[in-house]
Amino acid sequence: MRARVLVLGGGIAGIAAALRLADAGCKVTLIESRERLGGRASSFLDARTGLLLDNCQHVTLGCCVEYLSLCDELGVRDWIRWDSEQYWVEPGGRETVLAPTQWLPGPMQGLPAFTAARFLSWSEKARVAMGLAHLAVADRRALGATTFRAALDEWGQEEPERTKFWDPIIISACNMLPERVSARPAVQVFQDAFLKGAAASAIGIMTRPLVRVYDAAESLLRNRGGLIHLGESVASFDASSATLASGETLVADRVVCALPFEKARAVVAPSIRFRDDRFASLEPMGHSPILGVHLFFDRPVLERPHAVLVGRPTQWLFRKDESGATVHAVISAADDWVDLSPEQIAARVLADLHACFPRSASASLVSCRPVKERRATFAYVPGFDDARPGPAAEDGAGPFLAGDYTRTDWPATMEGATISGRQAASALLDTL
């Protein structure tokens, strides 16, 4: 008889787990509280423009092999646009293009472009080079108890290069300030992407709304015999059942919990919470917010596919249409932004845009739609690795856990979510 499996949560982790289990012959039922799959990386219909907008600009990198494998499985990999160049823009409009060379191996592939970078002085470049040399050989597992800022200090990095070079990368990649984030994920970003080779550091942008990716996932899961319940919230669960908010109880042979960690710890049955130490480890976990801002102008303001704003609170801009009149701004580690009004947010973003692209001041803002994700990612603080639970309890019993917060060795990313879902599926299948 086919094993019956409940997968709770339809984000990327739940999707990855459900597809792997269904492919292995399990009878999968996926429960998602929203009306569509996707979780935190989602899309919504903007009433003012009639457009499907992603809540934030989610990117992947060439080194994210598991997420790209999932895209292959869904048949959507060719929807990804790859940018090998990064466009760094200073206040005043001066641009530096950081493009890896194909003829130098990692970690040297970015050396020619880095040497020519105009936003760093020669003394700053020398210190950054020294920092990168330390970082390239650092044992990231040994750095889990310290902050990335402390590591930068130890490696001789001063304020100018921290502000202009290290901050835009690390704040965006880890969604935390260097003085708060563990050095381990920060070092990983550089070691696995920017220092590994040109292909590993390429930036991938999904060219269609993320909901279309999840439409493909829903179709594939149904084709593999899976059942999907949308708009159904989980009120409680244990190792073999889940009770929905409607009062209905679903029974299965195994359960995979791919809910956000704060939801998982809130609704897990007391009988599981008291015997399974993994749920106790979830208690101290916190969040870090992201702000995505959709801007619609009456004329083009951004020629490049993206821009890294050097030394500005708005870290990244992404061009969202061919003309460059629609722009998406991303503010990571947005603690100082999430309580602002839409008008205040628009004013701040416009100030950063005008500072780095002076000619944009002649454009009129037609519409602005900020999207606040207060619980966008887990807070990867020093010591966080000790709290990350594995997919299964030490005794091998369920429920099985999936989610980017689990022990994936990745920060909060689509890659980490994919890995977690596949790990949970593998751990479950080992018990059948």
FIZA-892878 format. One line per 8 residues: number of its first residue (from 1); their letters; for each residue x, y, z of C-alpha. Coordinates in Angstrom, 2 decimals, padded with zeros to 5 digits, always signed. Example, Ala and Ser with C-alpha at 12.3 -4.5 7.8 and 13.67 -1.06 7.14 Angstrom:
1 = AS = +012.30:-004.50:+007.80; +013.67:-001.06:+007.14
This chain:
1 = MRARVLVL = +000.00:+000.00:+000.00; +001.22:+003.50:-000.84; +002.29:+005.47:+002.23; -000.03:+008.37:+002.99; +001.85:+011.60:+003.73; +000.56:+014.98:+004.84; +002.73:+017.96:+003.88; +001.81:+021.03:+005.90
9 = GGGIAGIA = +002.75:+024.27:+004.15; +002.93:+025.05:+000.45; +006.03:+027.21:+000.28; +009.12:+026.11:-001.61; +010.13:+023.69:+001.15; +006.71:+022.03:+001.16; +006.61:+021.91:-002.64; +010.06:+020.31:-002.83
17 = AALRLADA = +009.13:+017.71:-000.19; +005.76:+016.92:-001.74; +007.17:+016.45:-005.24; +009.98:+014.19:-004.04; +007.56:+012.05:-001.99; +004.99:+011.79:-004.77; +007.71:+010.83:-007.22; +008.73:+008.06:-004.79
25 = GCKVTLIE = +005.21:+006.65:-004.85; +003.69:+008.19:-001.72; +000.11:+009.40:-001.64; +000.68:+013.05:-000.81; -001.80:+015.60:+000.51; -000.46:+019.18:+000.63; -002.14:+021.72:+002.92; -001.64:+025.48:+002.37
33 = SRERLGGR = -003.39:+028.28:+004.26; -003.28:+030.73:+001.36; -005.32:+030.46:-001.81; -002.21:+029.61:-003.83; +001.12:+027.93:-003.27; +004.33:+029.84:-002.67; +004.60:+030.83:+000.97; +006.73:+033.91:+001.65
41 = ASSFLDAR = +008.07:+034.05:-001.92; +004.71:+034.92:-003.46; +002.81:+037.13:-005.88; -000.30:+039.29:-005.52; -002.66:+041.18:-007.82; -002.15:+044.93:-007.49; -005.57:+046.56:-007.77; -004.19:+049.91:-008.91
49 = TGLLLDNC = -002.23:+048.58:-011.88; -003.96:+045.26:-012.53; -000.55:+043.57:-012.54; +000.64:+040.43:-010.83; +003.51:+041.59:-008.63; +005.96:+039.55:-006.58; +006.07:+040.59:-002.94; +009.80:+041.15:-003.33
57 = QHVTLGCC = +012.48:+040.61:-005.94; +013.68:+037.08:-005.25; +016.94:+036.14:-006.95; +018.94:+032.99:-007.32; +022.62:+032.44:-008.01; +024.38:+030.01:-010.28; +025.61:+028.10:-007.22; +022.03:+027.32:-006.09
65 = VEYLSLCD = +022.04:+023.86:-007.68; +019.10:+022.37:-005.74; +016.72:+025.24:-006.49; +017.76:+025.18:-010.13; +017.16:+021.43:-010.17; +013.65:+022.11:-008.84; +013.13:+024.65:-011.64; +014.19:+021.95:-014.12
73 = ELGVRDWI = +011.70:+019.55:-012.56; +008.93:+022.14:-012.95; +009.94:+023.01:-016.50; +010.52:+026.68:-015.68; +014.28:+027.04:-015.74; +014.22:+028.81:-019.09; +012.13:+031.55:-017.43; +015.25:+032.67:-015.54
81 = RWDSEQYW = +017.25:+035.58:-016.96; +020.91:+035.44:-016.05; +023.03:+038.53:-015.40; +026.74:+037.86:-015.11; +027.50:+041.57:-014.63; +026.76:+043.64:-011.54; +026.16:+047.37:-011.90; +027.30:+049.42:-008.91
89 = VEPGGRET = +026.23:+053.07:-008.97; +027.53:+055.82:-006.69; +025.76:+059.00:-005.67; +026.22:+061.35:-008.61; +025.70:+058.56:-011.13; +029.18:+057.13:-011.64; +028.89:+053.45:-012.55; +031.19:+050.48:-012.06
97 = VLAPTQWL = +030.52:+047.22:-013.88; +031.76:+044.18:-011.98; +031.91:+041.36:-014.50; +033.81:+038.10:-014.01; +036.21:+036.97:-016.68; +035.74:+033.58:-018.25; +039.47:+032.92:-018.65; +040.41:+033.10:-014.98
105 = PGPMQGLP = +039.36:+030.39:-012.49; +037.72:+031.13:-009.14; +038.50:+033.01:-006.99; +040.43:+035.13:-009.46; +037.67:+035.58:-012.05; +036.60:+038.96:-010.64; +040.09:+040.41:-010.18; +040.30:+042.53:-013.37
113 = AFTAARFL = +036.90:+044.16:-012.77; +037.57:+044.64:-009.09; +040.90:+046.32:-009.84; +039.10:+048.78:-012.11; +036.26:+049.50:-009.64; +035.83:+053.25:-009.37; +033.85:+053.39:-006.13; +036.84:+052.19:-004.10
121 = SWSEKARV = +040.17:+053.99:-003.64; +043.39:+052.04:-004.09; +043.92:+051.80:-000.33; +040.33:+050.54:+000.07; +040.89:+048.00:-002.69; +044.02:+046.79:-000.96; +042.17:+046.27:+002.31; +039.24:+044.54:+000.56
129 = AMGLAHLA = +041.71:+042.25:-001.23; +043.27:+041.40:+002.15; +039.79:+040.68:+003.56; +038.90:+038.46:+000.61; +042.15:+036.54:+001.05; +041.25:+035.85:+004.70; +037.70:+034.98:+003.73; +038.72:+032.56:+000.99
137 = VADRRALG = +040.50:+030.26:+003.46; +038.26:+030.85:+006.49; +036.65:+027.88:+008.22; +033.06:+029.08:+008.17; +031.92:+026.44:+010.64; +034.32:+027.88:+013.18; +032.84:+031.36:+012.69; +029.31:+030.54:+013.81
145 = ATTFRAAL = +029.71:+032.21:+017.19; +030.93:+035.58:+015.94; +029.43:+038.37:+013.87; +030.55:+039.20:+010.39; +031.42:+042.70:+011.57; +033.83:+041.22:+014.14; +035.40:+039.11:+011.40; +035.80:+042.15:+009.15
153 = DEWGQEEP = +037.44:+044.05:+011.99; +039.86:+041.17:+012.52; +040.67:+041.17:+008.81; +041.53:+044.87:+008.82; +038.42:+046.22:+007.08; +037.69:+049.89:+007.75; +034.50:+051.92:+007.52; +034.77:+053.09:+003.85
161 = ERTKFWDP = +035.10:+049.60:+002.38; +032.58:+048.15:+004.83; +029.98:+050.72:+003.75; +030.72:+050.66:+000.04; +031.61:+047.00:-000.61; +030.80:+044.54:+002.15; +027.46:+045.92:+003.34; +025.56:+045.86:+000.01
169 = IIISACNM = +026.44:+042.21:-000.53; +025.99:+040.83:+002.96; +022.89:+042.80:+003.94; +021.18:+041.69:+000.72; +022.32:+038.07:+000.92; +021.69:+037.48:+004.63; +019.00:+040.11:+005.32; +020.84:+041.29:+008.40
177 = LPERVSAR = +023.33:+043.98:+009.28; +026.97:+042.82:+009.53; +027.06:+043.70:+013.22; +024.14:+041.29:+013.86; +024.56:+038.44:+011.40; +026.67:+035.37:+012.10; +029.90:+035.33:+010.15; +029.19:+031.79:+008.95
185 = PAVQVFQD = +026.49:+032.53:+006.31; +028.27:+035.71:+005.26; +031.45:+033.78:+004.56; +029.45:+031.13:+002.74; +027.99:+033.70:+000.34; +031.47:+034.64:-000.79; +033.01:+031.19:-000.75; +030.23:+029.40:-002.62
193 = AFLKGAAA = +029.28:+032.15:-005.05; +031.61:+035.06:-005.60; +034.88:+033.20:-005.09; +034.02:+029.92:-006.80; +033.76:+030.89:-010.45; +031.92:+033.02:-012.98; +028.95:+030.65:-013.34; +028.47:+030.35:-009.57
201 = SAIGIMTR = +028.08:+034.10:-009.05; +025.67:+034.77:-011.95; +022.44:+036.44:-010.79; +019.22:+034.73:-011.89; +015.93:+036.63:-012.10; +012.61:+034.89:-012.75; +011.03:+036.75:-015.66; +007.48:+035.70:-014.84
209 = PLVRVYDA = +005.52:+036.24:-011.63; +006.42:+033.63:-009.04; +002.82:+032.47:-008.89; +003.31:+031.02:-012.38; +006.13:+028.86:-011.02; +003.78:+027.59:-008.33; +001.07:+026.96:-010.91; +003.57:+024.62:-012.57
217 = AESLLRNR = +004.29:+022.97:-009.22; +000.59:+022.49:-008.50; +000.03:+020.93:-011.91; +002.99:+018.57:-011.55; +001.99:+017.44:-008.06; -001.56:+016.71:-009.18; -000.19:+014.77:-012.17; +001.77:+012.62:-009.70
225 = GGLIHLGE = -001.41:+011.80:-007.81; -001.08:+014.42:-005.09; -004.02:+016.20:-003.46; -003.83:+019.93:-002.66; -005.97:+021.79:-000.12; -005.70:+025.57:-000.53; -007.12:+028.09:+001.91; -006.94:+025.55:+004.76
233 = SVASFDAS = -005.05:+026.51:+007.91; -003.52:+023.92:+010.25; -004.77:+024.19:+013.84; -002.68:+021.34:+015.25; -000.60:+018.39:+014.09; +001.33:+015.41:+015.35; +003.31:+012.59:+013.76; +000.36:+011.04:+011.90
241 = SATLASGE = -002.42:+013.61:+011.62; -003.33:+017.26:+011.22; -006.46:+019.05:+012.39; -007.53:+021.97:+010.23; -009.04:+025.23:+011.44; -012.34:+024.00:+009.98; -012.30:+021.15:+012.50; -011.56:+018.43:+009.95
249 = TLVADRVV = -008.84:+015.95:+010.95; -006.69:+014.31:+008.27; -004.91:+011.07:+009.13; -001.80:+009.76:+007.43; +001.16:+007.43:+007.91; +003.64:+010.29:+008.09; +003.59:+014.09:+008.42; +006.01:+016.67:+007.03
257 = CALPFEKA = +005.73:+020.07:+008.69; +006.86:+022.77:+006.26; +005.15:+025.59:+008.14; +007.09:+028.69:+009.23; +008.92:+027.90:+012.44; +006.78:+030.25:+014.55; +003.64:+028.51:+013.25; +005.13:+025.04:+013.72
265 = RAVVAPSI = +005.98:+025.64:+017.37; +002.55:+027.19:+018.00; +000.39:+024.37:+016.62; +002.43:+021.20:+017.20; +000.65:+018.85:+019.59; +001.87:+019.03:+023.21; +002.64:+015.31:+023.12; +005.19:+016.00:+020.37
273 = RFRDDRFA = +006.53:+019.25:+021.82; +007.41:+017.63:+025.14; +009.29:+014.65:+023.68; +010.90:+016.24:+020.64; +013.71:+018.66:+021.51; +013.66:+020.12:+018.03; +010.58:+022.17:+018.87; +012.18:+023.59:+021.99
281 = SLEPMGHS = +015.05:+024.80:+019.80; +012.58:+026.88:+017.77; +011.66:+029.11:+020.70; +014.60:+031.56:+020.53; +014.45:+031.98:+016.75; +013.65:+035.45:+015.50; +012.97:+037.23:+012.21; +014.43:+039.93:+010.04
289 = PILGVHLF = +012.24:+042.06:+007.72; +012.50:+042.93:+004.03; +010.80:+045.80:+002.25; +010.04:+045.56:-001.45; +008.85:+048.73:-003.19; +007.17:+048.72:-006.61; +007.61:+052.06:-008.37; +005.82:+053.11:-011.56
297 = FDRPVLER = +007.09:+056.22:-013.37; +005.84:+058.16:-016.37; +009.14:+057.66:-018.20; +012.25:+055.44:-018.06; +014.51:+055.88:-015.02; +016.67:+052.73:-015.05; +018.54:+051.54:-018.15; +020.41:+048.63:-016.58
305 = PHAVLVGR = +018.67:+045.39:-015.53; +019.63:+046.19:-011.95; +021.73:+048.55:-009.86; +023.56:+048.25:-006.55; +023.35:+051.65:-004.85; +026.68:+052.33:-003.16; +026.38:+053.67:+000.36; +022.60:+054.18:+000.21
313 = PTQWLFRK = +019.87:+052.66:+002.45; +018.12:+051.27:-000.65; +020.52:+048.48:-001.59; +019.19:+047.28:-004.96; +017.04:+048.49:-007.82; +015.65:+046.12:-010.46; +014.21:+047.11:-013.83; +010.84:+045.41:-014.22
321 = DESGATVH = +009.91:+046.33:-017.77; +011.79:+046.85:-021.01; +011.51:+050.61:-020.90; +012.86:+051.03:-017.38; +009.80:+052.98:-016.22; +008.83:+050.26:-013.72; +011.35:+049.67:-010.96; +011.47:+047.43:-007.92
329 = AVISAADD = +013.51:+048.63:-004.95; +014.72:+046.24:-002.25; +015.62:+047.23:+001.29; +016.94:+044.27:+003.27; +017.31:+044.30:+007.06; +014.50:+046.85:+006.91; +013.93:+047.30:+010.65; +014.08:+051.09:+010.33
337 = WVDLSPEQ = +011.60:+051.10:+007.42; +008.71:+048.77:+008.20; +006.86:+051.20:+010.46; +007.01:+054.05:+007.96; +003.99:+055.18:+005.95; +003.85:+054.50:+002.19; +004.52:+058.18:+001.60; +007.60:+058.16:+003.82
345 = IAARVLAD = +008.89:+055.01:+002.14; +008.42:+056.50:-001.31; +010.26:+059.66:-000.29; +013.25:+057.68:+001.03; +013.50:+055.46:-002.03; +013.15:+058.42:-004.39; +015.94:+060.22:-002.53; +018.24:+057.24:-003.10
353 = LHACFPRS = +017.17:+056.89:-006.74; +017.68:+060.59:-007.48; +021.04:+060.60:-005.69; +022.45:+057.82:-007.88; +020.50:+058.59:-011.06; +020.18:+062.40:-011.10; +018.26:+062.45:-014.39; +015.49:+060.41:-012.78
361 = ASASLVSC = +014.41:+063.53:-010.89; +012.60:+064.70:-014.05; +010.32:+061.63:-013.96; +006.98:+061.69:-012.15; +006.06:+058.86:-009.81; +002.71:+057.51:-010.99; +002.24:+054.82:-008.36; +004.14:+053.32:-005.45
369 = RPVKERRA = +003.32:+050.02:-003.76; +005.47:+049.08:-000.75; +005.29:+045.46:+000.44; +006.41:+044.87:+004.01; +007.53:+041.38:+004.95; +008.14:+041.62:+008.70; +008.93:+037.92:+008.96; +010.76:+037.62:+005.67
377 = TFAYVPGF = +013.66:+035.53:+006.93; +014.95:+033.96:+010.10; +017.53:+035.96:+012.02; +020.86:+034.21:+011.47; +022.53:+035.51:+014.61; +025.73:+034.06:+016.13; +024.99:+030.66:+017.64; +021.98:+030.11:+015.39
385 = DDARPGPA = +023.43:+026.89:+013.96; +023.14:+025.22:+017.35; +019.38:+025.78:+017.31; +018.69:+024.61:+013.75; +016.73:+021.35:+013.90; +017.28:+018.42:+011.60; +014.54:+016.93:+009.42; +013.90:+014.04:+011.84
393 = AEDGAGPF = +014.03:+013.50:+015.58; +016.98:+011.59:+017.00; +014.84:+008.49:+017.32; +013.76:+008.78:+013.68; +010.16:+009.42:+014.62; +008.02:+012.05:+012.99; +006.88:+014.60:+012.33; +009.51:+015.53:+009.79
401 = LAGDYTRT = +010.56:+019.16:+009.50; +011.19:+021.19:+006.36; +011.89:+024.89:+006.02; +014.86:+027.10:+005.33; +015.42:+027.43:+009.09; +016.30:+023.73:+009.40; +019.83:+022.37:+009.23; +020.66:+023.05:+005.59
409 = DWPATMEG = +023.96:+024.95:+006.02; +022.35:+027.78:+004.01; +020.92:+031.13:+005.06; +017.24:+031.91:+004.41; +017.08:+031.43:+000.65; +015.09:+029.55:-001.96; +018.08:+027.20:-002.19; +017.91:+026.49:+001.54
417 = ATISGRQA = +014.16:+025.92:+001.35; +014.55:+023.46:-001.53; +017.31:+021.57:+000.27; +015.21:+021.35:+003.43; +012.20:+019.91:+001.61; +014.26:+017.28:-000.12; +016.07:+016.41:+003.12; +012.77:+015.92:+004.93
425 = ASALLDTL = +011.47:+013.72:+002.11; +014.62:+011.59:+002.15; +014.49:+011.19:+005.94; +010.85:+010.15:+005.73; +011.43:+007.67:+002.93; +014.18:+006.04:+004.98; +011.49:+005.04:+007.53; +009.22:+003.26:+005.04
